[in-house]
Amino acid sequence: MNMKASRTCIPYTCRRNQGLPAGFTLLEILVAIFIFGVVATTIFGSYRFIFSTSDAFENGITIHEAARNCLNRMTADLQSAYVSLPPAYTPPKSGAAADPYRFSGEIETVGSASFSRLRFASLAHVALEKNTRQGIAEIVYYVQTGADGMFILRRSDTLYPYKPFQEQGTDPILCENLKSLKFTYYDNEGDDSNRWDSDSEDFRYTSPRAVGIQLGLGSGSVSQRFEALVALPAYRPKAE
């Protein structure tokens, strides 16, 4: 008995060899759809990763630019700080008026967070609008809550004579999306403090040698920290 040898072949090829109409089986179509789905998913995921990375990169650039501008402004102000020196300066007596050029740093609570506030005199006055008057300005850095609930850092700049300081909604904004702000004050021996009062006996009526700045910016749970250390141009030694 003659038996024909069995042959195996790819369905599409067999149909062509047998003279049957060319086409695809259901299995081939399903395999093709599966492969297309894998490729499409991979491509879509790659595009989504690229776009999300691009957004994060642009947001990071924006935060770094804001921090750079803020630190540059504060550095310029502090490098031009004005301190009254002896014999023009004498420790204030009880009930006497405070030194208009005093250096004062404290901690304040804004909302549910704590921030540093700094007040000092500086030659780095920034004239607004058409006012070209120059002189020694009282500079105050303070934090407020913005309309969106985020914290903002403002800079008050007032020429002499100085009125009692009051927060204003019109003071220029140094930076938005503020997460943290901390000033650290260093004395002549290098010891540090998070507070300062050059008109106080506790500090021996001296001024700091340098000021460290720690600035935190970000949105949501993301926060980036930036730091700078500024040496002050003038120093008043401790009163004996």
Beta strands, then each sheet from edge to edge (+ up, - down):
strand 1: 81-82
strand 2: 104-110
strand 3: 113-122
strand 4: 137-145
strand 5: 151-159
strand 6: 173-186
strand 7: 192-193
strand 8: 196-197
strand 9: 210-219
strand 10: 222-231
sheet 1: 1+ 3- 2+ 8-
sheet 2: 1+ 3- 4+ 5- 6+ 7-
sheet 3: 1+ 3- 4+ 5- 6+ 9- 10+
end
